[in-house]
Amino acid sequence: MSEKSFKPVLGLWDATMIVAGSMIGSGIFIVSANITMNVGSAGWLVAVWVITGFMTITAAVSYGELSGMFPKAGGQYQYLKEAYNPLIAFLYGWSFFAVIQTGTIAAVGVAFSKFTAYLVPAVSEDLVWLDLGFVTISPAQVLAIFTIVLLTYINTRGVKSGKIIQSTLTTVKLVSLFGLIVAGFFMLKADVWTANWSNAWDMKKLLPDGNIETYITIGAFGAIAAAMVGSIFSSDAWNNVTFIAGEIKNPQRNIGLSLFLGTLIVTIIYVSANVMYTGILPLNEIAFAENDRVGVAASTAIFGAAGTIVIALMIMVSTFGCNNGLILSGARVYYTMAKDGLFFKQVGELNNASVPQKALWIQCILASVWCLSGKYGDLLDMISFVVVLFYMLTIIGIFILRKKRPDAPRPYKAFGYPILPLIYIIMGITFCSLLIIYKPEYTWPGFIITLIGIPLYYIALRSKSNKD
């Protein structure tokens, strides 16, 4: 009996929808509050999103070269293994499983619940269903877990099921976001726009009591780095399409193209949305929107009382679709690690629908645990540093592989090489360095989680050699 293999059923449109859909969750409706509080001006708010967008697109088009060279399931895990060694790849895979993917799935699931509570107050996160002493469980957490389990089950039925959900919901949310932005520009308030943009580049920290703190020059760079934690999280997960290379038609062409198209579409929407915010809401209302829900405040300013319902429905669609993409693609990394003998053996098996069912369920279990922990928000602060670190290592891998394997087939070459990849690396080093200096609480916890992977790697190797 021949071993089951992945079925290439996803086209360019499907792949692009996975890129865009996995990127757009609830972040664009929320994190602009923290960014505005840190930078204190309309110009720098938009600049943070432009810088993040430039970094994201640059990284995405650089990954195009690697995806063409190694069009296999596992994506970034494979690239790191080929450019460096199995240990570096394992540290990425471990961090991805322990925090990056499962923590993000949990956070997006709870965001779905929070906005569902606008329409169904019975699922509010402020209610307590069960108090176990060491943990309290709210209906919002239960609903989040239910959606994660539901989407996991759907994706165990085959990649076509996940594909239909992803393409449909991503199309709906792109059209909805575009509609919200256009409506916002039609309702633009001239006095608000003028006030926000009159001192657009005067960077300062806004305080809840209405006062401000000015920055010395180096402190301003730290403020930008702190602000970018939110925008980078909101723009992350674009690389998820690389994990499902085995299920994409003509992956050498379509992965690179979908990375570029998906990140470009999302960057245009994100920057436009923030420009729209500055024409609708005074800076203080962006910075100190209730529960950071800038999208709700903007939608209410545009649509009146119905705005809350409009934005709640948009975010429910957005987060549900986002989690579908994250769940679908993430499991392929653990599958590939298991194939290398570095994860539970059973996780490296495909079911009759040609999907890694056990990998999907183990991902579901850990994401559900993170939902119950209530620590997903803290986790996401920790992982931006680790995420950018691995992006940098992967892009440096392009330079290494050009030296190690100059004659390897490269159906798609990194756009702007070596200048653009080098700019990304410099920006990434700057971002990580500033976080280490100014926001160490955003760096060391995630770094420690990654380093825990070192002893785990050698335990896995020993287990593998014993079985062999």
RAJOGI-V26176 format. One record per residue. N is the residue number from 1. RES is the residue in one letter. NEAR is the number of other C-alpha atoms within 12 Angstrom. D_FIRST is the distance of its C-alpha to the first C-alpha in Angstrom with 2 decimals. Layout:
((N,RES,NEAR,D_FIRST) (N,RES,NEAR,D_FIRST))
This chain:
((1,M,3,0.00) (2,S,4,3.81) (3,E,11,6.58) (4,K,15,8.95) (5,S,20,12.19) (6,F,31,15.76) (7,K,26,17.23) (8,P,27,20.63) (9,V,25,22.80) (10,L,33,25.99) (11,G,29,28.95) (12,L,31,32.12) (13,W,29,33.90) (14,D,40,31.15) (15,A,48,31.04) (16,T,39,34.85) (17,M,45,34.99) (18,I,52,32.70) (19,V,50,35.11) (20,A,51,38.23) (21,G,52,36.97) (22,S,48,35.81) (23,M,49,39.20) (24,I,51,41.48) (25,G,49,41.76) (26,S,48,45.13) (27,G,41,46.49) (28,I,42,48.46) (29,F,44,50.38) (30,I,37,51.21) (31,V,40,51.29) (32,S,53,54.17) (33,A,45,56.48) (34,N,41,55.79) (35,I,45,55.87) (36,T,49,59.26) (37,M,38,60.61) (38,N,42,59.77) (39,V,43,61.05) (40,G,46,63.71) (41,S,40,63.95) (42,A,43,62.45) (43,G,31,62.04) (44,W,39,60.13) (45,L,47,57.96) (46,V,37,56.80) (47,A,32,56.69) (48,V,42,54.23) (49,W,43,51.82) (50,V,30,52.45) (51,I,30,51.83) (52,T,39,48.60) (53,G,36,47.53) (54,F,31,48.35) (55,M,38,46.35) (56,T,48,43.34) (57,I,42,43.36) (58,T,40,44.00) (59,A,47,41.06) (60,A,47,38.80) (61,V,39,39.72) (62,S,45,39.32) (63,Y,51,35.76) (64,G,45,35.15) (65,E,44,35.24) (66,L,49,32.69) (67,S,49,30.32) (68,G,33,30.56) (69,M,36,29.88) (70,F,37,26.92) (71,P,37,25.26) (72,K,35,22.53) (73,A,39,21.93) (74,G,42,24.55) (75,G,45,27.51) (76,Q,55,30.59) (77,Y,49,28.72) (78,Q,40,27.14) (79,Y,43,30.58) (80,L,34,32.31) (81,K,29,29.83) (82,E,30,30.30) (83,A,29,34.07) (84,Y,27,34.87) (85,N,19,32.56) (86,P,28,29.88) (87,L,30,32.75) (88,I,29,34.33) (89,A,36,31.01) (90,F,44,30.39) (91,L,40,33.95) (92,Y,46,33.32) (93,G,47,30.06) (94,W,39,31.84) (95,S,40,34.90) (96,F,43,32.81) (97,F,39,31.12) (98,A,37,34.29) (99,V,42,36.81) (100,I,44,36.35) (101,Q,47,33.65) (102,T,43,33.93) (103,G,43,37.74) (104,T,52,37.89) (105,I,54,35.74) (106,A,50,38.14) (107,A,45,41.21) (108,V,49,40.14) (109,G,49,39.30) (110,V,45,42.75) (111,A,45,44.39) (112,F,44,42.94) (113,S,40,44.53) (114,K,36,47.84) (115,F,41,48.36) (116,T,35,47.17) (117,A,29,50.07) (118,Y,27,52.49) (119,L,21,51.55) (120,V,19,50.67) (121,P,17,52.92) (122,A,21,51.28) (123,V,27,48.35) (124,S,27,50.70) (125,E,30,49.86) (126,D,17,53.45) (127,L,19,52.80) (128,V,19,51.56) (129,W,19,49.30) (130,L,16,48.76) (131,D,13,50.64) (132,L,11,48.99) (133,G,8,51.59) (134,F,10,49.32) (135,V,18,47.76) (136,T,21,48.88) (137,I,29,46.46) (138,S,30,47.58) (139,P,29,46.32) (140,A,38,45.47) (141,Q,42,42.99) (142,V,34,41.45) (143,L,34,41.14) (144,A,42,39.60) (145,I,38,36.93) (146,F,26,36.34) (147,T,36,35.77) (148,I,46,33.35) (149,V,31,31.34) (150,L,24,31.50) (151,L,36,30.35) (152,T,40,27.52) (153,Y,28,26.34) (154,I,28,26.70) (155,N,39,24.64) (156,T,31,21.74) (157,R,23,21.58) (158,G,30,20.57) (159,V,42,22.47) (160,K,26,24.32) (161,S,25,26.15) (162,G,39,27.36) (163,K,38,28.27) (164,I,26,30.57) (165,I,31,32.37) (166,Q,44,32.77) (167,S,33,34.17) (168,T,26,36.42) (169,L,35,37.90) (170,T,43,38.37) (171,T,29,40.22) (172,V,28,42.37) (173,K,36,43.28) (174,L,35,44.08) (175,V,20,46.36) (176,S,27,47.89) (177,L,38,48.61) (178,F,24,50.09) (179,G,24,52.21) (180,L,35,53.43) (181,I,33,54.43) (182,V,23,56.28) (183,A,25,58.03) (184,G,32,59.03) (185,F,27,60.61) (186,F,17,62.50) (187,M,26,63.84) (188,L,24,64.65) (189,K,22,67.77) (190,A,19,70.09) (191,D,16,71.84) (192,V,25,68.60) (193,W,27,67.23) (194,T,19,70.51) (195,A,21,70.73) (196,N,33,67.16) (197,W,26,67.41) (198,S,17,71.05) (199,N,17,70.04) (200,A,24,66.40) (201,W,19,66.03) (202,D,25,68.07) (203,M,33,65.45) (204,K,33,66.18) (205,K,35,64.66) (206,L,29,65.40) (207,L,22,66.35) (208,P,22,66.16) (209,D,12,69.95) (210,G,15,70.55) (211,N,13,71.45) (212,I,19,69.76) (213,E,21,69.00) (214,T,20,69.38) (215,Y,20,67.19) (216,I,13,68.33) (217,T,13,66.41) (218,I,15,63.70) (219,G,23,63.28) (220,A,25,62.50) (221,F,29,59.47) (222,G,30,58.31) (223,A,36,58.82) (224,I,43,56.68) (225,A,43,53.85) (226,A,41,54.14) (227,A,43,54.20) (228,M,49,51.06) (229,V,43,48.97) (230,G,38,48.87) (231,S,46,48.35) (232,I,46,45.54) (233,F,43,43.74) (234,S,41,44.30) (235,S,49,42.94) (236,D,46,39.93) (237,A,44,36.20) (238,W,53,36.40) (239,N,52,33.78) (240,N,47,31.14) (241,V,56,29.91) (242,T,49,28.81) (243,F,44,26.31) (244,I,49,24.26) (245,A,46,24.25) (246,G,37,20.53) (247,E,38,21.38) (248,I,37,24.55) (249,K,24,25.09) (250,N,25,26.81) (251,P,37,26.99) (252,Q,31,29.26) (253,R,31,31.94) (254,N,37,31.38) (255,I,51,31.09) (256,G,45,34.39) (257,L,38,36.11) (258,S,42,35.06) (259,L,47,36.27) (260,F,38,39.62) (261,L,30,40.09) (262,G,43,39.04) (263,T,42,41.24) (264,L,31,44.13) (265,I,32,44.13) (266,V,45,44.10) (267,T,40,46.77) (268,I,28,49.07) (269,I,34,48.71) (270,Y,45,49.31) (271,V,34,52.38) (272,S,30,53.78) (273,A,38,53.35) (274,N,44,55.34) (275,V,37,58.05) (276,M,42,58.27) (277,Y,51,58.63) (278,T,47,61.65) (279,G,34,63.33) (280,I,41,62.95) (281,L,41,63.40) (282,P,32,65.93) (283,L,46,64.37) (284,N,37,65.23) (285,E,34,63.41) (286,I,44,60.28) (287,A,38,60.56) (288,F,29,61.40) (289,A,28,59.63) (290,E,19,59.09) (291,N,21,55.96) (292,D,27,55.32) (293,R,32,54.34) (294,V,40,55.76) (295,G,47,53.75) (296,V,39,55.38) (297,A,39,58.82) (298,A,46,58.35) (299,S,38,56.99) (300,T,27,59.94) (301,A,34,62.36) (302,I,31,60.88) (303,F,23,60.26) (304,G,16,62.62) (305,A,15,61.67) (306,A,19,58.56) (307,G,24,57.25) (308,T,27,55.70) (309,I,24,53.64) (310,V,31,52.65) (311,I,41,51.40) (312,A,32,49.72) (313,L,33,47.66) (314,M,40,46.86) (315,I,45,45.69) (316,M,37,43.63) (317,V,39,41.74) (318,S,43,41.63) (319,T,48,40.31) (320,F,48,37.76) (321,G,44,36.33) (322,C,55,36.59) (323,N,53,34.60) (324,N,51,31.84) (325,G,54,31.45) (326,L,54,31.69) (327,I,59,29.14) (328,L,52,26.61) (329,S,52,26.84) (330,G,54,27.66) (331,A,48,24.39) (332,R,50,22.65) (333,V,47,24.91) (334,Y,50,23.91) (335,Y,46,20.19) (336,T,40,20.98) (337,M,42,23.17) (338,A,31,20.51) (339,K,24,18.21) (340,D,28,21.31) (341,G,28,21.64) (342,L,34,24.80) (343,F,33,23.98) (344,F,22,22.39) (345,K,23,18.80) (346,Q,23,17.61) (347,V,29,19.30) (348,G,34,16.80) (349,E,29,14.02) (350,L,31,13.67) (351,N,25,13.90) (352,N,17,12.93) (353,A,20,15.91) (354,S,27,14.63) (355,V,41,17.51) (356,P,47,18.10) (357,Q,34,19.40) (358,K,29,20.40) (359,A,38,22.12) (360,L,44,24.01) (361,W,32,25.22) (362,I,31,26.37) (363,Q,43,28.27) (364,C,42,29.74) (365,I,26,31.00) (366,L,31,32.82) (367,A,45,34.29) (368,S,37,35.58) (369,V,28,37.19) (370,W,38,38.93) (371,C,44,40.17) (372,L,33,41.76) (373,S,25,43.25) (374,G,29,45.46) (375,K,24,45.18) (376,Y,32,43.04) (377,G,30,46.20) (378,D,25,47.00) (379,L,38,43.44) (380,L,39,43.64) (381,D,37,46.93) (382,M,39,45.31) (383,I,42,42.27) (384,S,47,44.02) (385,F,44,45.09) (386,V,43,41.63) (387,V,42,40.01) (388,V,42,42.56) (389,L,33,42.23) (390,F,36,38.52) (391,Y,39,39.22) (392,M,35,41.85) (393,L,36,39.64) (394,T,41,36.98) (395,I,43,39.67) (396,I,34,41.20) (397,G,36,37.74) (398,I,43,38.38) (399,F,28,41.43) (400,I,22,39.59) (401,L,26,36.73) (402,R,24,39.36) (403,K,13,40.81) (404,K,14,37.67) (405,R,16,35.76) (406,P,13,38.46) (407,D,11,36.47) (408,A,18,33.23) (409,P,18,32.51) (410,R,25,34.27) (411,P,23,33.88) (412,Y,28,36.05) (413,K,28,38.78) (414,A,35,40.34) (415,F,24,43.29) (416,G,19,46.63) (417,Y,24,45.27) (418,P,20,46.80) (419,I,16,49.47) (420,L,26,47.54) (421,P,36,44.89) (422,L,26,47.86) (423,I,25,49.79) (424,Y,35,46.88) (425,I,32,46.69) (426,I,22,50.48) (427,M,29,50.44) (428,G,38,47.61) (429,I,25,49.48) (430,T,26,52.64) (431,F,38,51.00) (432,C,38,49.43) (433,S,26,52.67) (434,L,28,54.82) (435,L,34,52.65) (436,I,25,52.92) (437,I,21,56.72) (438,Y,23,57.48) (439,K,28,54.67) (440,P,21,53.28) (441,E,22,52.06) (442,Y,34,49.57) (443,T,34,48.23) (444,W,24,48.14) (445,P,25,46.12) (446,G,35,43.16) (447,F,33,43.58) (448,I,22,43.55) (449,I,28,40.31) (450,T,35,38.76) (451,L,23,40.21) (452,I,20,38.79) (453,G,30,35.46) (454,I,25,36.67) (455,P,17,36.60) (456,L,22,33.37) (457,Y,29,31.75) (458,Y,20,32.89) (459,I,19,31.82) (460,A,26,28.28) (461,L,24,28.41) (462,R,15,29.68) (463,S,17,27.00) (464,K,19,24.32) (465,S,13,26.06) (466,N,10,26.39) (467,K,10,22.66) (468,D,8,22.06))
